[in-house]
Amino acid sequence: MAELPGGPEARDSIQAYLDRYGMRCAGEIDITRPRWRERPSMLVPLLVGNVKNFEPGAGQRRFEQGRQEARDAEQQLLERVRALPDGEQKAEEAKRMIDRVRTFIGYREYPKYGIVSRYFVYKQTLLQEAERLVQTDVLAEREDIFYLTFQELGDVVRTNEADDQLISRRKHAFRSYQALTPPRVLTSEGEVIAGAYRRDDVPPGTLIGLPVSGGTVEGRARVILDMTEADLEPGDILVTAYTDPSWSALFVAIKGLVTEVGGLMTHGAVIAREYGLPAIVGVEHATQLIHDGQRIRVHGRDGYVEMLP
């Protein structure tokens, strides 16, 4: 990039982003997942998508637009409250609550940010030790430590001996687990709950889910299972199994969300409400029943997806 016009500035900006957020990735609670700093190419679809879909300075303009919309919504709400009995007092209390939320809501993200930051430090340290074990022919490759418990790894470090057959069995088991479809509801006791939605108020042939963010929108469905393969255009509706914080950057380019897993307070639902995007979660087999490129209509308030011709 340094040899291209504007390349050094772009490189420095990307590097600064990676220095601050490079420990994040899809499924980041799993310490074995490759981080953005370890594999920056995972961010290429996001970067290319932003270049393709947004004009320079669009981020700041959208932020200011959102802030103004929030101010307008606040004023409308307070005017409705003032019209109630004892309205002035209630409006003052509502205003204090709004200000409090705006002041402190961002801190909600700090615990997860801190946890993931520490996980990356732990991972780098563990992989340094794993590299030493590879150099001394104790392990075949660094990632073999991911198939050992922490106690087992400690034993390997102490004895310089590893059970290759145990590692091989666990690798095979892990691959077999990846082929499984997890249940939509699993209780804390390990009970799998299966069932169907009982809805008589939706048109036939629609896909039913849980409404988590109001509004109705129609557009092209983009079925994406891997964020690194995202190819979105403004107005697309994201259809996926689930989202986590690493998917947040995609939300600026979409106008609706459908996921197979989730509830009112899962990541996709929360971010959709923050961005004002109609969203439905808990739509079973959505990524199989909705075809990539198909036009759909998302009824975020009523909780169903309508297929369009």
C-alpha positions as CSV (number, residue, x, y, z in Angstrom):
1,M,0.0,0.0,0.0
2,A,2.9,2.3,0.7
3,E,3.6,2.6,-3.1
4,L,0.0,3.7,-4.0
5,P,-1.4,7.3,-3.8
6,G,-2.8,7.7,-0.4
7,G,-1.5,4.2,0.5
8,P,0.6,5.2,3.6
9,E,-2.3,7.1,5.1
10,A,-4.7,4.1,4.5
11,R,-2.1,1.6,5.8
12,D,-1.6,3.7,9.0
13,S,-5.3,4.0,9.5
14,I,-5.8,0.3,9.1
15,Q,-2.9,-0.5,11.4
16,A,-4.3,1.9,14.1
17,Y,-7.6,0.1,13.9
18,L,-5.9,-3.3,14.2
19,D,-3.9,-2.1,17.2
20,R,-7.1,-1.1,19.0
21,Y,-9.6,-3.7,17.8
22,G,-7.5,-6.4,16.2
23,M,-8.1,-8.9,19.0
24,R,-11.7,-9.2,17.9
25,C,-13.2,-11.7,15.4
26,A,-16.3,-13.8,14.7
27,G,-17.0,-16.2,17.7
28,E,-14.4,-14.3,19.7
29,I,-15.2,-16.0,23.0
30,D,-13.5,-19.1,21.5
31,I,-9.8,-18.4,22.1
32,T,-8.8,-20.6,19.2
33,R,-10.5,-18.4,16.6
34,P,-8.1,-16.4,14.4
35,R,-8.1,-12.7,15.3
36,W,-8.3,-9.8,12.9
37,R,-4.7,-8.9,13.8
38,E,-3.6,-12.5,13.1
39,R,-5.5,-12.5,9.8
40,P,-6.2,-9.0,8.6
41,S,-7.5,-10.3,5.2
42,M,-10.7,-11.1,7.0
43,L,-11.5,-7.4,7.0
44,V,-11.1,-7.0,3.3
45,P,-14.8,-7.6,2.4
46,L,-15.8,-4.9,5.0
47,L,-13.3,-2.4,3.7
48,V,-14.2,-3.0,0.0
49,G,-17.9,-2.8,0.9
50,N,-17.5,0.5,2.6
51,V,-15.5,1.9,-0.3
52,K,-18.1,0.7,-2.8
53,N,-21.2,1.7,-0.9
54,F,-20.3,5.0,0.9
55,E,-18.9,8.3,0.0
56,P,-15.9,9.8,1.9
57,G,-17.1,11.2,5.2
58,A,-20.3,9.1,5.2
59,G,-19.5,7.7,8.7
60,Q,-19.5,11.1,10.4
61,R,-22.6,12.3,8.4
62,R,-24.5,9.1,9.4
63,F,-23.5,9.6,13.0
64,E,-24.7,13.2,13.1
65,Q,-27.9,12.1,11.3
66,G,-28.6,9.5,13.9
67,R,-27.9,12.0,16.7
68,Q,-30.4,14.4,15.3
69,E,-33.0,11.7,14.9
70,A,-32.4,10.8,18.5
71,R,-32.9,14.4,19.6
72,D,-36.1,14.6,17.6
73,A,-37.4,11.3,19.1
74,E,-36.6,12.6,22.5
75,Q,-38.6,15.8,22.0
76,Q,-41.6,13.9,20.6
77,L,-41.6,11.6,23.5
78,L,-41.3,14.4,26.1
79,E,-44.2,16.3,24.4
80,R,-46.4,13.3,24.7
81,V,-45.4,12.9,28.3
82,R,-46.2,16.5,29.1
83,A,-49.7,16.0,27.8
84,L,-50.4,13.5,30.6
85,P,-51.6,14.4,34.1
86,D,-48.7,15.8,36.0
87,G,-47.0,15.9,32.7
88,E,-44.3,18.5,33.5
89,Q,-43.0,16.4,36.5
90,K,-43.1,13.2,34.5
91,A,-41.3,14.9,31.6
92,E,-38.5,16.1,33.9
93,E,-38.1,12.6,35.2
94,A,-38.1,11.1,31.7
95,K,-35.5,13.6,30.6
96,R,-33.2,12.7,33.5
97,M,-33.6,9.0,32.6
98,I,-32.8,9.7,28.9
99,D,-29.7,11.7,29.8
100,R,-28.5,9.0,32.2
101,V,-28.9,6.3,29.5
102,R,-27.1,8.4,27.0
103,T,-24.2,9.0,29.4
104,F,-23.7,5.5,30.5
105,I,-25.0,3.1,27.9
106,G,-21.6,2.9,26.1
107,Y,-20.0,1.4,29.2
108,R,-22.1,-1.7,28.5
109,E,-19.5,-2.7,25.9
110,Y,-16.5,-2.4,28.2
111,P,-16.6,-5.8,30.0
112,K,-16.7,-7.8,26.7
113,Y,-14.0,-5.6,25.3
114,G,-11.8,-6.2,28.3
115,I,-12.4,-9.9,28.3
116,V,-11.6,-10.3,24.6
117,S,-8.5,-8.1,25.0
118,R,-7.2,-10.4,27.7
119,Y,-8.0,-13.5,25.8
120,F,-5.8,-12.3,23.0
121,V,-2.9,-11.8,25.4
122,Y,-3.4,-15.3,26.8
123,K,-3.5,-16.8,23.3
124,Q,-0.3,-15.1,22.2
125,T,1.5,-16.3,25.3
126,L,0.2,-19.9,24.9
127,L,1.1,-20.0,21.2
128,Q,4.7,-18.8,22.1
129,E,5.0,-21.8,24.4
130,A,3.4,-24.0,21.7
131,E,6.0,-22.8,19.2
132,R,8.7,-23.9,21.5
133,L,7.1,-27.3,21.7
134,V,7.0,-27.5,17.9
135,Q,10.7,-26.6,17.7
136,T,11.6,-29.4,20.1
137,D,9.4,-31.9,18.1
138,V,7.0,-32.4,21.0
139,L,4.0,-31.1,18.9
140,A,3.5,-31.3,15.1
141,E,2.0,-27.8,14.9
142,R,1.2,-25.0,17.3
143,E,-2.6,-25.3,17.0
144,D,-2.4,-28.8,18.6
145,I,-2.6,-27.2,22.0
146,F,-6.2,-26.2,21.3
147,Y,-7.1,-29.9,21.6
148,L,-5.6,-30.1,25.1
149,T,-7.1,-29.0,28.4
150,F,-5.1,-26.4,30.3
151,Q,-4.0,-29.1,32.8
152,E,-2.9,-31.4,30.0
153,L,-0.9,-28.6,28.3
154,G,0.8,-28.0,31.6
155,D,1.8,-31.7,31.7
156,V,3.1,-31.5,28.2
157,V,5.2,-28.4,29.0
158,R,6.6,-30.1,32.1
159,T,7.4,-33.5,30.6
160,N,8.0,-32.6,26.9
161,E,5.8,-35.5,25.9
162,A,2.4,-35.3,24.1
163,D,-0.2,-37.9,23.3
164,D,-0.5,-37.6,19.6
165,Q,-3.3,-40.1,19.4
166,L,-5.4,-38.2,21.9
167,I,-4.9,-35.0,19.9
168,S,-5.8,-36.8,16.7
169,R,-9.0,-38.2,18.3
170,R,-10.1,-34.8,19.5
171,K,-9.4,-33.2,16.1
172,H,-11.7,-35.8,14.5
173,A,-14.3,-35.3,17.1
174,F,-14.2,-31.5,16.6
175,R,-14.7,-31.9,12.9
176,S,-17.7,-34.2,13.5
177,Y,-19.2,-31.7,16.0
178,Q,-19.0,-29.0,13.3
179,A,-21.4,-31.0,11.1
180,L,-24.1,-31.0,13.8
181,T,-27.0,-28.5,13.9
182,P,-27.5,-27.1,17.4
183,P,-30.9,-27.0,18.9
184,R,-32.7,-23.6,18.9
185,V,-33.5,-23.9,22.6
186,L,-31.3,-25.6,25.2
187,T,-32.0,-25.2,28.9
188,S,-29.4,-24.9,31.6
189,E,-30.1,-28.5,32.5
190,G,-29.2,-29.7,29.0
191,E,-32.8,-30.3,27.9
192,V,-33.5,-29.8,24.3
193,I,-36.9,-28.1,23.7
194,A,-38.5,-28.5,20.3
195,G,-41.7,-27.0,19.1
196,A,-43.4,-24.8,16.5
197,Y,-44.8,-21.3,16.6
198,R,-48.5,-21.0,17.0
199,R,-49.5,-18.1,14.9
200,D,-52.9,-17.7,13.1
201,D,-52.3,-14.0,12.3
202,V,-49.7,-14.4,9.5
203,P,-50.2,-15.1,5.8
204,P,-49.6,-18.7,4.6
205,G,-46.2,-19.5,3.2
206,T,-44.4,-17.1,5.4
207,L,-41.5,-17.8,7.8
208,I,-42.2,-17.1,11.4
209,G,-39.8,-15.9,14.1
210,L,-39.5,-13.6,17.1
211,P,-40.1,-9.9,16.5
212,V,-37.2,-7.9,18.1
213,S,-37.1,-4.6,16.1
214,G,-40.1,-3.0,14.6
215,G,-40.7,-1.8,11.1
216,T,-41.4,-3.3,7.7
217,V,-38.8,-3.4,4.9
218,E,-38.3,-5.3,1.6
219,G,-35.2,-5.9,-0.4
220,R,-32.7,-8.4,-1.6
221,A,-31.8,-11.2,0.8
222,R,-28.1,-11.8,1.3
223,V,-27.5,-15.2,2.9
224,I,-24.1,-15.0,4.6
225,L,-22.7,-17.6,6.9
226,D,-19.1,-16.3,7.0
227,M,-18.5,-12.6,7.6
228,T,-15.3,-12.8,5.5
229,E,-17.5,-13.6,2.5
230,A,-19.9,-10.7,2.9
231,D,-20.7,-8.8,-0.3
232,L,-23.4,-6.3,0.7
233,E,-25.0,-3.4,-1.1
234,P,-27.1,-0.6,0.5
235,G,-30.7,-1.9,1.0
236,D,-29.8,-5.6,1.3
237,I,-31.3,-7.7,4.1
238,L,-28.9,-9.8,6.0
239,V,-29.9,-13.4,6.5
240,T,-27.6,-15.5,8.7
241,A,-27.5,-18.1,11.5
242,Y,-26.5,-15.6,14.2
243,T,-24.4,-12.5,14.8
244,D,-21.9,-11.4,17.4
245,P,-20.0,-8.1,18.0
246,S,-17.7,-8.7,15.1
247,W,-20.6,-8.5,12.7
248,S,-21.6,-5.0,13.8
249,A,-19.7,-3.3,10.9
250,L,-22.0,-5.0,8.4
251,F,-25.1,-3.3,9.9
252,V,-24.3,0.1,8.3
253,A,-24.9,-1.3,4.9
254,I,-28.2,-3.3,5.5
255,K,-31.7,-2.3,6.1
256,G,-33.1,-5.5,7.7
257,L,-32.0,-8.6,9.6
258,V,-33.2,-12.2,9.8
259,T,-31.3,-14.8,12.0
260,E,-32.0,-18.4,12.9
261,V,-30.9,-18.0,16.5
262,G,-31.5,-15.3,19.0
263,G,-33.9,-13.5,21.4
264,L,-34.8,-10.0,22.5
265,M,-31.4,-9.3,24.1
266,T,-29.0,-11.2,21.8
267,H,-26.5,-9.2,19.7
268,G,-28.4,-8.9,16.4
269,A,-31.6,-7.8,18.1
270,V,-29.9,-5.1,20.2
271,I,-27.8,-3.7,17.3
272,A,-30.8,-3.8,15.0
273,R,-32.8,-1.6,17.4
274,E,-29.9,0.8,17.9
275,Y,-29.6,1.2,14.1
276,G,-33.4,1.3,13.6
277,L,-33.5,-1.8,11.4
278,P,-36.5,-4.2,11.2
279,A,-35.3,-7.5,12.6
280,I,-36.7,-11.0,13.2
281,V,-34.7,-13.8,15.1
282,G,-35.4,-17.4,15.8
283,V,-36.5,-18.1,12.2
284,E,-35.7,-21.9,11.9
285,H,-33.7,-22.9,8.9
286,A,-33.8,-19.3,7.5
287,T,-30.5,-19.7,5.7
288,Q,-31.8,-22.8,3.9
289,L,-35.3,-21.6,3.1
290,I,-34.4,-18.1,2.0
291,H,-32.2,-18.1,-1.2
292,D,-29.4,-15.7,-1.6
293,G,-30.5,-12.9,-3.9
294,Q,-34.2,-13.6,-3.3
295,R,-36.5,-10.6,-2.6
296,I,-38.2,-10.8,0.8
297,R,-40.2,-8.5,3.0
298,V,-39.4,-8.4,6.8
299,H,-42.2,-7.6,9.1
300,G,-40.2,-6.6,12.2
301,R,-43.2,-5.8,14.4
302,D,-45.3,-8.9,13.6
303,G,-42.4,-11.4,13.4
304,Y,-42.6,-13.0,10.0
305,V,-40.7,-13.0,6.7
306,E,-42.7,-12.9,3.4
307,M,-41.3,-14.2,0.2
308,L,-41.7,-11.9,-2.8
309,P,-41.9,-12.9,-6.5
